[in-house]
Amino acid sequence: MNQPRNFTKVASDMFFVQGMWAAGFLGVMLIVQIIKIVTATFSDHEVNAFFDATFIAANIFMLVIGIISAIGFIPHYVGNGVTRKDYFKGAILGTIGLSIAIPIVSAIVTSLFSLILNLLNLRINIDSFENNVNDPDGNIIGHLVTSVIFSPHIELSSSWLLAIFIFALNIFTYYCAGWLIGSAFSRWGVIGGLLSIVIGFIVIQAEDILLSASLGLNVPSFLEDFEIPIVLSMVGIILVITICLWLIRQLTKRIIVKI
C-alpha cells in the first residue's frame, strides 16, 4: 500500500537535498554580487543584475547536479527498496520544483538589491544581459559556443512571469541533459557517455532555438528567417524534453546497481 507514495517521498527528498546545494550556490552568487556592487561604487564598472548573473551560472549548476543525480541518487534509492520507476518520477517532480524555486528566489533577491540601492541612493550601472548575447558576426561555431553560456533570456523588468518561466525552463533542460549524460556513463561507459554529451548538447540547442525563435530573440544567422508560433514552439520544446526523459528512463531502468 505504500508503493504509490514512494515517488512523492523521493521528490521531497531530492528537492530538499538539491535545494540545499542550490542554497549554497545562491549564497556564493550573493557574496560575489555584493563584492561586485561594492567595487562598482568606487569605479565606473557595470554590474549584471543578480537575476541575470544567476541565470547564466545556474545552467552549469543544474547540468552538474543532473549528472550527480544519475550517478549518486539511484544506487541510494534502489538500495533502500525504491523502484527505479518511483525514483524516475520523484526525480522529475523534485527537479521541477527546484527549477521553479531558483528563479523565484533570484527574482526576489534582485528586487531587494534594487530596493536597498535606491534607499541608499547608490548609483550603480546595471549591464543589460542582452548586450552579451548578440550573434557573433554570423559565425555558426561562435554562436554555438556562445549559446552554451547564454540561453534565451527575458529581462526581469520586462515581464516577471515570463522571465521566471524561461529561467525555469532553461535550467530544467540543462538538468535533463546532465541527467542523461550521467545515466549514459553509468549504463554504457565512456563511449556511450561521450555520445550522450552530443545528444545532450542537441537537446539544449533545440530548446534554445525553439524558444528564441518564438520570442523573437537572437537566433543563429542561418535561422534568421525561421519563425514559429509560441504554441508550436512550446509543443516542440515539450517533445524534445520528453524524448530526453524517455532516453533517461530507458537507461535508468537497466542500470546495474550494486547493493
C-alpha positions in Angstrom: 0.0 0.0 0.0 3.0 2.3 0.5 4.2 1.9 -3.1 2.1 4.8 -4.6 3.7 7.2 -2.2 7.3 6.3 -2.8 7.8 8.7 -5.7 6.4 11.6 -3.6 8.9 10.8 -0.9 11.7 10.7 -3.5 10.5 14.0 -4.9 10.5 15.7 -1.5 13.9 14.2 -0.6 15.6 15.2 -3.8 14.0 18.7 -3.7 15.4 19.1 -0.1 18.9 17.7 -0.8 19.3 19.5 -4.2 17.7 22.6 -2.6 20.5 22.7 0.0 23.0 22.6 -2.8 21.1 25.3 -4.6 21.1 27.4 -1.4 24.9 27.1 -1.3 25.1 28.0 -4.9 22.9 31.1 -4.5 24.8 32.0 -1.3 28.1 32.1 -3.3 26.4 34.1 -6.1 25.1 36.5 -3.5 28.5 37.1 -2.0 30.0 37.6 -5.4 27.2 40.1 -6.3 27.8 42.1 -3.1 31.6 42.3 -3.9 30.8 43.5 -7.4 28.4 46.2 -6.2 30.9 47.4 -3.6 33.6 47.5 -6.2 31.4 49.3 -8.7 30.6 52.1 -6.2 34.3 53.1 -6.4 34.6 52.7 -10.2 32.7 53.0 -13.4 32.3 49.3 -13.9 28.9 47.9 -14.8 27.3 45.1 -12.8 24.9 42.4 -14.0 21.7 42.2 -12.1 21.7 39.3 -9.6 18.9 37.6 -11.7 21.0 37.8 -14.8 24.2 36.6 -13.1 22.4 33.6 -11.6 20.6 32.9 -14.9 24.0 32.3 -16.5 25.6 30.3 -13.7 22.5 28.2 -12.9 22.7 26.4 -16.3 26.0 24.8 -15.4 25.0 24.2 -11.8 21.9 22.3 -12.9 23.9 20.4 -15.6 26.3 19.2 -12.9 23.7 18.1 -10.3 21.8 16.4 -13.1 24.9 14.2 -13.6 25.2 13.7 -9.9 21.5 12.6 -9.7 22.2 9.8 -12.2 25.4 8.6 -10.5 24.6 9.2 -6.8 20.9 9.0 -6.1 19.7 5.9 -7.9 22.0 3.5 -6.1 20.8 5.0 -2.8 17.1 4.7 -3.5 17.3 1.3 -5.2 19.4 0.1 -2.3 16.6 1.2 0.1 13.8 -0.6 -1.8 12.6 2.2 -4.0 11.8 1.1 -7.6 13.6 2.7 -10.5 10.2 3.9 -11.8 9.5 5.7 -8.5 13.0 7.2 -8.5 12.5 8.5 -12.0 9.1 10.0 -11.3 10.3 11.5 -8.0 13.4 13.0 -9.5 11.3 14.7 -12.2 8.9 16.2 -9.7 11.7 17.3 -7.3 13.6 18.9 -10.1 10.6 20.8 -11.5 10.2 22.2 -8.0 13.8 23.2 -7.8 13.8 24.7 -11.3 10.9 27.0 -10.2 12.3 27.8 -6.8 15.7 29.1 -8.1 14.4 31.8 -10.4 11.8 32.9 -7.9 14.5 33.3 -5.2 16.8 35.1 -7.7 14.0 37.5 -8.7 13.2 38.3 -5.0 16.9 38.9 -4.2 17.2 41.1 -7.3 14.3 43.2 -6.2 15.8 43.5 -2.7 19.1 44.7 -4.1 17.3 47.3 -6.2 15.3 48.5 -3.2 18.4 48.8 -1.0 20.4 50.6 -3.7 17.6 53.1 -4.1 17.3 53.6 -0.3 21.0 54.2 -0.1 20.9 56.4 -3.2 23.7 54.4 -4.7 24.1 54.8 -8.5 25.3 51.5 -9.9 25.4 50.9 -13.7 23.5 47.7 -14.4 24.7 46.0 -17.5 21.9 44.6 -19.7 22.1 40.9 -20.4 21.1 41.5 -24.0 24.4 43.2 -24.6 26.1 39.9 -24.2 24.1 37.7 -26.5 24.4 39.3 -29.9 25.1 36.9 -32.7 28.9 36.8 -33.0 29.5 38.1 -36.6 27.1 35.5 -38.0 29.7 32.7 -37.2 27.9 29.4 -36.7 30.6 27.9 -34.4 30.8 31.2 -32.5 27.1 31.2 -31.9 27.0 27.6 -30.7 29.8 28.3 -28.2 28.0 31.5 -27.0 24.7 29.7 -26.7 26.1 27.2 -24.3 26.8 30.2 -21.9 23.9 32.5 -22.8 20.4 30.8 -23.1 17.3 32.6 -24.3 16.6 35.4 -21.8 13.9 38.0 -21.0 14.8 40.9 -18.7 13.1 40.7 -15.3 12.0 44.3 -15.7 10.1 43.5 -18.9 8.0 40.6 -17.5 8.4 38.9 -14.2 6.3 35.9 -15.1 7.8 35.3 -18.5 11.4 35.9 -17.2 10.9 33.4 -14.4 9.3 30.8 -16.7 12.1 31.0 -19.2 14.7 30.8 -16.5 13.0 27.7 -15.0 12.6 26.0 -18.4 16.3 26.6 -19.3 17.7 25.2 -16.1 15.3 22.2 -16.2 16.5 21.4 -19.7 20.1 21.6 -18.6 19.3 19.3 -15.7 17.8 16.8 -18.0 20.8 16.9 -20.3 23.1 16.3 -17.3 20.9 13.5 -16.1 21.1 11.9 -19.5 24.9 12.2 -19.6 25.3 10.7 -16.1 22.9 7.9 -16.8 24.7 7.0 -20.1 28.1 6.9 -18.5 26.7 4.7 -15.7 24.9 2.4 -18.2 27.2 2.3 -21.3 30.6 3.5 -20.0 32.9 6.0 -21.7 31.8 5.6 -25.3 28.1 5.8 -24.6 28.7 8.6 -22.2 30.6 10.6 -24.9 27.7 10.0 -27.3 25.2 11.2 -24.7 27.1 14.5 -24.4 26.4 15.1 -28.1 22.7 14.2 -27.6 22.5 16.5 -24.5 24.0 19.3 -26.5 21.4 18.8 -29.2 18.6 18.9 -26.6 19.8 22.2 -25.2 20.3 23.7 -28.6 16.9 22.6 -29.8 15.2 24.1 -26.7 17.2 27.3 -27.1 16.4 27.8 -30.8 12.7 27.0 -30.5 12.3 29.3 -27.6 14.4 32.1 -29.1 12.5 31.9 -32.5 9.1 32.0 -30.8 10.0 35.0 -28.6 11.8 37.0 -31.3 15.2 36.7 -29.6 18.6 36.2 -31.1 19.0 33.0 -33.2 21.9 31.9 -35.4 22.2 33.9 -38.6 21.4 30.9 -40.8 18.0 30.7 -39.0 17.1 34.4 -39.0 14.1 33.8 -41.3 12.9 31.0 -39.2 9.6 31.9 -37.4 7.4 29.7 -35.3 4.3 30.4 -33.3 4.7 30.3 -29.5 2.2 27.4 -29.2 4.1 25.2 -31.7 7.4 26.2 -30.0 6.1 25.0 -26.6 4.9 21.8 -28.2 8.3 21.3 -29.8 10.2 22.0 -26.5 7.9 19.6 -24.6 8.6 17.0 -27.3 12.4 17.5 -27.1 12.4 17.2 -23.3 10.0 14.2 -23.4 12.4 12.4 -25.7 15.3 13.2 -23.4 13.4 11.9 -20.4 12.3 8.8 -22.3 16.0 8.1 -23.0 16.9 8.6 -19.4 14.1 6.2 -18.3 15.4 3.5 -20.7 18.9 3.9 -19.3 18.0 4.1 -15.6 15.7 1.1 -15.6 18.5 -1.1 -16.9 21.4 0.3 -14.8 23.0 -2.4 -12.6 23.1 -1.2 -9.0 25.4 -2.8 -6.5 23.6 -3.1 -3.2 
